[in-house]
Amino acid sequence: MGIGMAEKDRLRLLLIDDHPQDRALASLVLGRDLPQARIREIGNAEEFARAIRHGAFDLAIIDCQLSWSDGLAVLRAVQDVRPLVPAVAFTELRDEERVVASLKAGFADYLFKGSEGYLALPVAVKSAWEKARNRLLAARSESWLGTLLDRSDIGVYRTTLDGRWIESTPALLRLLGVTSPEEALKISLPEPYFLSQDKDELLQRLGSDHTLGSRQVEVSRADGSTVRLNLTEVLLLDVDDEMVIDVLVQDASSMGSQDESLAQRLEELERSNAHLSQFAYMASHELQEPLRMIEKFGTILAEDHGENLGADGEDLLQSVVDGAHRMQNLVDDLLALSRIDSEGEDFEEVDSDQVLDEAILALDEVITENEAWIERHELPTVVGDASQLVQLWQNLIANAIKFRREAAPTIRIAAGETKQDWIFSIADNGIGIDPEELDNIFVIFRRLHPELPGTGIGLTICHRIVDRHGGRLWAESNDGEGSRFCFTLPKRSSSELGGPSEA
């Protein structure tokens, strides 16, 4: 089955290769797996010059061993005309230095000609094209969000945890009655609430409801007049994984009555949160490629030159590869977390027994290796997102197995009900949880046992899924006595199908 693309996403390809047979085979493979792509074959310098002048292409596939030019020179020519267009190297040239140089120059991927290379070409093309579109969409979203806030007279500034301003918007300067960031620094704005908090505690709270705060303050502007401002503070990680504080500033006097003020603030926050989530998703998505290259080249270096590095060098190199692998797992989990709200399916009637079957099947290898025993009772039909409920059960069962004692894991799954809710439970005979830590285990990156593999996001994903379904998730345990996780799902009628409840 071909990969396929929507008509509105038609992809225009330049296939630059002076070997007719190679072009023909590549076109055949691409046409089969990308049936909606339009492929323009380029076999000589004249055809390439005409294609460049026309500029009607979205991605270039370049052989780095052309008889009439060098692959890197062709890439530069493409970038001069279409700087945002991605390119994939497809060549017989296997020199490692050339591979590294090509990737540094801007190639999205580097494939070797051969049976594996031809099979991988459509996937590499589609991946490069999607990443290029994501980068463009992220840039547009960031620009659009900035314009929206500015036109709404909502100022924004960012500060570090030590109180150093990083940047601010024009709307903030207008609200403070100044014309430059330097003048704004002279205004006595209240210190952000998070500046007085312990950094380690803040890191544990990232991603929870406690990283959002709002208040109203009176501020003296540059001309001596007083203005009442509404400040909304958000704690987050920037692209360098440093904690920063974004503060949204709005003139409270222009917000009308208290009810209107609350409605407007919620609307703006929801809109901002949607775009911030989209930006976080795209940023996480873009991290995958450099991580893949670090792991790939680290493995190549270990295989080809490991004997020359000595024992200490091999250990350091393995640490790099392992670190890249752990980071890849973290990025994957962050992407999964960001997709819960943005890519969730409409709610439908779901057979909980069937959902549980799928979760157990996905964990079959782990269950077998650990000789885990699962005791289950009949579960009800609920209304929800089937794929997310599979993920919920899968994460909870995997945790019950991972945090085991020496005895084989025994897991008991049951369901009950109240007038309003279905109540599900999963109990195990594992190592248990300190009761004082029960409120912290759903906080993102919170890991009670760092010696065990994991990213500290699994239970956060569970909590987000249950929250999206309008339910509640909690844990009951004592250290060394096993754990019992419970969650509720509201009872809904068929008239409520199609999306999450407003509740």
Long-range contacts (C-beta under 8 A, 24 or more apart in sequence): 2-32, 2-33, 2-34, 2-35, 3-33, 3-34, 3-122, 3-123, 3-126, 4-34, 4-35, 4-36, 5-34, 5-36, 5-37, 5-126, 6-36, 7-36, 9-36, 10-36, 10-37, 10-38, 11-36, 11-37, 11-38, 11-58, 11-59, 11-125, 11-129, 12-37, 12-38, 12-40, 12-56, 12-57, 12-58, 12-59, 13-37, 13-38, 13-39, 13-40, 13-57, 13-58, 13-59, 13-60, 13-61, 13-125, 14-40, 14-42, 14-51, 14-57, 14-59, 14-60, 14-61, 14-78, 15-39, 15-40, 15-41, 15-42, 15-61, 16-42, 16-48, 16-60, 16-61, 16-62, 16-63, 16-66, 16-74, 17-41, 17-42, 17-43, 17-61, 17-62, 17-63, 17-66, 17-90, 18-43, 18-44, 18-63, 18-66, 18-67, 18-68, 19-63, 22-63, 22-113, 25-118, 26-61, 26-90, 26-118, 26-121, 29-118, 29-119, 29-121, 29-122, 30-121, 30-122, 30-125, 32-122, 33-122, 33-123, 34-122, 34-125, 34-126, 37-125, 44-68, 45-69, 48-74, 48-77, 52-77, 52-78, 52-81, 55-81, 55-82, 57-82, 57-85, 58-85, 58-129, 58-132, 59-85, 59-86, 59-87, 59-88, 59-125, 59-128, 59-129, 59-132, 60-85, 60-86, 60-87, 60-88, 61-87, 61-88, 61-90, 61-121, 61-125, 62-87, 62-88, 62-89, 62-90, 62-91, 62-107, 63-89, 63-90, 63-91, 64-89, 64-91, 64-93, 64-98, 64-102, 65-91, 65-92, 65-93, 71-102, 72-101, 72-102, 72-105, 75-102, 75-105, 75-106, 75-107, 76-105, 79-106, 84-132, 84-135, 84-136, 85-132, 86-128, 86-129, 86-131, 86-132, 87-128, 88-121, 88-124, 88-125, 88-128, 90-117, 90-121, 96-300, 96-304, 100-297, 103-293, 108-132, 108-289, 131-285, 131-286, 131-289, 134-282, 134-285, 134-286, 135-282, 135-286, 137-278, 137-282, 138-278, 138-279, 138-282, 138-283, 141-275, 141-278, 141-279, 142-275, 142-279, 144-275, 145-272, 145-275, 148-271, 149-248, 149-268, 149-272, 152-268, 153-250, 153-251, 153-254, 154-248, 154-249, 154-250, 154-268, 155-248, 155-249, 155-250, 156-246, 156-247, 156-248, 156-249, 157-184, 157-246, 157-247, 157-249, 158-244, 158-245, 158-246, 158-247, 159-192, 159-195, 159-244, 159-245, 159-247, 160-242, 160-243, 160-244, 160-245, 161-194, 161-195, 161-199, 161-202, 161-243, 161-244, 161-245, 162-195, 163-191, 163-195, 166-244, 171-249, 172-249, 175-227, 175-229, 175-249, 175-250, 175-251, 176-219, 176-221, 176-222, 177-221, 177-222, 177-223, 177-225, 178-221, 178-222, 183-222, 186-222, 187-219, 187-220, 187-221, 187-222, 188-219, 188-220, 189-217, 189-219, 190-217, 190-219, 190-231, 192-231, 192-233, 192-245, 192-247, 193-233, 194-233, 194-235, 194-245, 195-245, 199-243, 202-235, 202-243, 203-243, 203-445, 204-440, 204-443, 204-445, 204-446, 205-235, 205-443, 206-235, 206-236, 206-237, 206-243, 206-443, 206-444, 206-445, 207-337, 207-443, 207-444, 207-445, 207-460, 208-443, 208-444, 211-235, 211-236, 212-269, 214-265, 216-252, 227-251, 227-253, 228-252, 228-253, 230-255, 230-261, 230-265, 232-265, 232-269, 236-276, 239-283, 248-272, 274-342, 277-338, 277-341, 277-342, 278-342, 280-334, 280-338, 281-335, 281-338, 281-339, 281-342, 284-331, 284-334, 284-335, 284-338, 285-335, 287-327, 287-331, 288-328, 288-331, 291-324, 291-327, 291-328, 291-331, 292-328, 294-320, 294-321, 294-324, 295-321, 295-324, 295-325, 295-328, 298-324, 326-455, 329-455, 330-455, 330-457, 333-455, 333-457, 333-458, 333-461, 334-457, 336-391, 336-457, 336-461, 337-444, 337-457, 337-460, 337-461, 337-464, 340-388, 340-461, 340-464, 340-465, 340-468, 341-464, 341-468, 344-385, 344-388, 344-468, 344-500, 345-385, 345-386, 345-387, 345-388, 346-385, 346-497, 346-498, 346-499, 347-383, 347-384, 347-385, 347-469, 347-492, 347-496, 347-497, 347-498, 347-499, 347-500, 348-383, 348-384, 348-385, 348-386, 348-497, 349-381, 349-382, 349-383, 349-494, 349-497, 350-381, 350-382, 350-383, 350-384, 350-385, 350-386, 350-389, 351-381, 352-379, 352-380, 352-381, 352-382, 352-389, 352-415, 352-424, 353-378, 353-379, 355-386, 355-389, 355-390, 355-393, 356-393, 356-413, 358-390, 359-390, 359-391, 359-393, 359-394, 359-397, 360-393, 360-397, 362-390, 362-394, 363-394, 363-397, 363-398, 363-401, 366-398, 366-401, 367-397, 367-401, 370-401, 370-404, 370-408, 370-409, 371-408, 371-409, 372-400, 372-401, 372-404, 372-408, 372-409, 372-410, 372-411, 373-408, 373-409, 373-410, 373-411, 374-411, 374-412, 374-413, 375-410, 375-411, 375-412, 375-413, 376-412, 376-413, 376-414, 377-413, 377-414, 377-415, 378-415, 379-413, 379-415, 379-424, 380-415, 380-417, 380-422, 382-422, 382-489, 382-491, 382-492, 383-489, 383-490, 383-492, 383-496, 383-497, 384-469, 384-489, 385-465, 385-468, 385-469, 388-465, 388-468, 388-469, 389-465, 389-469, 391-461, 391-465, 392-462, 392-465, 392-466, 392-487, 393-426, 395-458, 395-459, 395-461, 395-462, 396-426, 396-462, 396-485, 397-426, 398-458, 399-458, 399-459, 399-485, 400-426, 400-428, 400-430, 400-483, 401-428, 402-452, 402-453, 402-454, 403-428, 403-430, 403-431, 403-449, 403-452, 403-483, 404-428, 404-429, 404-430, 404-431, 405-429, 405-430, 405-431, 417-491, 420-490, 420-491, 421-471, 421-488, 421-489, 421-490, 421-491, 422-488, 422-489, 422-490, 422-491, 423-486, 423-487, 423-488, 424-486, 424-487, 424-488, 424-489, 425-484, 425-485, 425-486, 426-484, 426-485, 426-486, 427-482, 427-483, 427-484, 427-485, 428-482, 428-483, 428-484, 429-482, 430-482, 430-483, 431-479, 431-480, 432-477, 432-478, 432-479, 432-480, 432-481, 432-482, 432-483, 433-475, 433-477, 433-478, 433-479, 433-483, 434-479, 435-477, 435-478, 435-479, 438-474, 438-475, 438-476, 438-477, 441-475, 442-473, 462-487, 468-500, 469-500, 469-501, 470-500, 470-501, 470-503
